[in-house]
Amino acid sequence: MKCLKKVFFMVILLLLLTGCWDKVELEDRAFVYGIAIDTAEKQSEIKLTSQLIVPSQLSTLGGGGGSGPAFRNLSVTGETIIDTNREMIKQTSRVPDPTHIKVILFSEDIVKQPTLFKEYIDLFLREKDMRRGILIAVASGEAGELLSVEPQHEKIPTQYIGRLLETKGNLETIESIRVGDIQEKLLERESFPLPVIEKLDSKSVNYVGIAIYNGKKDQMVGLLKGDEAKGLSVLIEEKNTGTLNINVEGKSSTVELLKINHKITLVNNNPNNFEFKISLKIIGTIAEQFGNQDVMNAEVHDKFQLGLEQKIHEITTKAVEKLQKDYKTDVLELGPYLHHYHPKVWEQTKDNWEFGENNFSKSKINFDIHVMIERPGTINKTSDRNENRQ
C-alpha cells in the first residue's frame, strides 16, 4: 500500500512539473515594445525593426535607472515576419516577447502595395499573445527611422510615438487606430483611414495627414493633408477635436471645436442616384481673435458662427470631392451605414459600391451644418493689433 502511495505521489509530481516544460524565464526574454515594417532591398523580403526594452536602464522604485539608452533597436530582413523573428533570436540569444508591443508602424511603401498590409498584419491578429490595443500608424518614409528619435521627455521612442497617437486635439489626423479596430474592417473588406506620421528631426515626430485605405483593393490609395484632412476628421470623428481658422470682417480668428456630433441620413435610395445628408452639430469657442470686434454683441456673435459654418462647409466639401473623384473610396462609412440601416438597399449596390459602377463616387452628399459658439472666452473684445503697429 505504501508503495502504491509513493507511485501515485511521483505521478502527480511529474504531471505538475511537465506543466511548465515550455516556460521561458524572464531573463531569457527580449521584450519588444515597438515594431516598424519596411520594404527591403530584395523585392521578396521585408525589413523589420524591433525596439527592445533594456530593463536595467529604466527607472525603478529605488532609483532613477541607468545612464544608458533604455532601448535597443534591432533590424533584420526576411520573407515573412516569422523569418525575421528567427533571425532576431540569433542576434539577441533571447526569445522575442510580443506581449508588451505598444505601436506597429508600416511604411507607405508597404501599405501602398496591394495586399501587403493585410498579409503582414494578419500575424498580429492571429497570435494569441498579441494585445488588441496595439496602435497602428503609417510612416512617411522609412518606418524604422521613427524608432530612432530621441524625445526629450521620454526614455523610449515607442512610448513617445504612442502618446502622440493617443493625443486628441489635432483635426489634421484621426483618433488613434488599434489592431482590434481594423480586424472586422479587413474581414469585411471595408475601407478605413489611418494616421500618417513622419520623423521631423532627431528628437520629434509629426503628423503628416490621413492615409486612405481601400478595402476592396487592399491598399492605400491616397493621402489627405491640410484642409482635406481636417474636413474628413470633422465628418467622421466625434472624440477628436481641434482648431479652425476663420475670417470675420477681414480679420482672422481661431475657433476651438469642443464637440462634434454627426448623423447620416439616406435621402434617395435609388442605386443609380443615391443621395445622402450628413448632419453636423458643432460646438466651439473663440480661442484667439485678431481684431476689435465685440464678440458679446449678438450681431457680431452671429457673424463668427456664420464664419465657422462656412469654413466647415469648405473643408468638408474638399474632403468629399477628393474621396469621390480622386480616390473613389468610402471612408465616410456610408456603405456600412447602408449595410446596417438599409440592408435591402445595400444588397442591391454592395457589388458596385467602390468598384464596378462605383455608386459611392456617383452619390450626392449634402451637408446640414449647425454651429454654436458657446462662449467667447474671458473677455468680450481685444484691441486691433494692426492699430497698435507703427
Secondary structure as the mmCIF struct_conf table of DSSP 4:
data_model
#
loop_
_struct_conf.conf_type_id
_struct_conf.id
_struct_conf.beg_label_comp_id
_struct_conf.beg_label_asym_id
_struct_conf.beg_label_seq_id
_struct_conf.end_label_comp_id
_struct_conf.end_label_asym_id
_struct_conf.end_label_seq_id
HELX_RH_AL_P HELX_RH_AL_P1 LYS A 2 THR A 18
TURN_TY1_P TURN_TY1_P1 GLY A 19 ASP A 22
HELX_RH_3T_P HELX_RH_3T_P1 LEU A 26 ASP A 28
STRN STRN1 ARG A 29 THR A 39
BEND BEND1 GLU A 41 LYS A 42
TURN_TY1_P TURN_TY1_P2 GLN A 43 SER A 44
STRN STRN2 ILE A 46 ILE A 53
HELX_RH_3T_P HELX_RH_3T_P2 PRO A 55 GLN A 57
BEND BEND2 LEU A 58 LEU A 58
STRN STRN3 THR A 60 THR A 60
TURN_TY1_P TURN_TY1_P3 LEU A 61 GLY A 62
STRN STRN4 GLY A 63 GLY A 63
BEND BEND3 SER A 67 GLY A 68
BEND BEND4 ALA A 70 ALA A 70
STRN STRN5 PHE A 71 GLY A 78
BEND BEND5 GLU A 79 THR A 80
HELX_RH_AL_P HELX_RH_AL_P2 ILE A 81 THR A 92
BEND BEND6 SER A 93 ARG A 94
STRN STRN6 VAL A 95 ASP A 97
HELX_RH_3T_P HELX_RH_3T_P3 PRO A 98 HIS A 100
STRN STRN7 VAL A 103 SER A 107
HELX_RH_AL_P HELX_RH_AL_P3 GLU A 108 LYS A 112
BEND BEND7 GLN A 113 GLN A 113
TURN_TY1_P TURN_TY1_P4 PRO A 114 THR A 115
HELX_RH_AL_P HELX_RH_AL_P4 LEU A 116 ARG A 126
TURN_TY1_P TURN_TY1_P5 LYS A 128 ASP A 129
TURN_TY1_P TURN_TY1_P6 ARG A 132 GLY A 133
STRN STRN8 LEU A 135 ALA A 139
BEND BEND8 SER A 140 GLY A 141
HELX_RH_AL_P HELX_RH_AL_P5 ALA A 143 LEU A 146
TURN_TY1_P TURN_TY1_P7 LEU A 147 SER A 148
BEND BEND9 GLN A 152 HIS A 153
BEND BEND10 LYS A 155 ILE A 156
HELX_RH_AL_P HELX_RH_AL_P6 PRO A 157 GLU A 166
TURN_TY1_P TURN_TY1_P8 LEU A 171 GLU A 172
BEND BEND11 THR A 173 THR A 173
BEND BEND12 GLU A 175 GLU A 175
STRN STRN9 ILE A 177 ARG A 178
HELX_RH_AL_P HELX_RH_AL_P7 VAL A 179 GLU A 188
TURN_TY1_P TURN_TY1_P9 ARG A 189 ARG A 189
STRN STRN10 PHE A 192 ASP A 201
TURN_TY1_P TURN_TY1_P10 SER A 202 LYS A 203
STRN STRN11 SER A 204 ASN A 214
TURN_TY1_P TURN_TY1_P11 GLY A 215 ASP A 218
STRN STRN12 GLN A 219 LEU A 224
HELX_RH_AL_P HELX_RH_AL_P8 GLY A 226 ILE A 236
BEND BEND13 GLU A 238 LYS A 239
STRN STRN13 THR A 243 VAL A 248
TURN_TY1_P TURN_TY1_P12 GLU A 249 GLY A 250
STRN STRN14 LYS A 251 ASN A 268
TURN_TY1_P TURN_TY1_P13 PRO A 271 ASN A 272
BEND BEND14 ASN A 273 ASN A 273
STRN STRN15 GLU A 275 GLN A 289
BEND BEND15 GLY A 291 GLY A 291
TURN_TY1_P TURN_TY1_P14 VAL A 295 MET A 296
BEND BEND16 ASN A 297 ASN A 297
HELX_RH_AL_P HELX_RH_AL_P9 ALA A 298 GLU A 321
HELX_RH_PI_P HELX_RH_PI_P1 LYS A 322 TYR A 327
BEND BEND17 LEU A 332 LEU A 332
HELX_RH_AL_P HELX_RH_AL_P10 LEU A 334 TYR A 341
HELX_RH_AL_P HELX_RH_AL_P11 PRO A 343 THR A 349
HELX_RH_3T_P HELX_RH_3T_P4 LYS A 350 ASN A 352
BEND BEND18 TRP A 353 PHE A 355
TURN_TY1_P TURN_TY1_P15 GLY A 356 GLU A 357
HELX_RH_AL_P HELX_RH_AL_P12 ASN A 359 LYS A 362
STRN STRN16 LYS A 364 ARG A 375
BEND BEND19 THR A 378 THR A 378
BEND BEND20 ASN A 380 ASN A 380
TURN_TY1_P TURN_TY1_P16 ARG A 385 ASN A 388
#
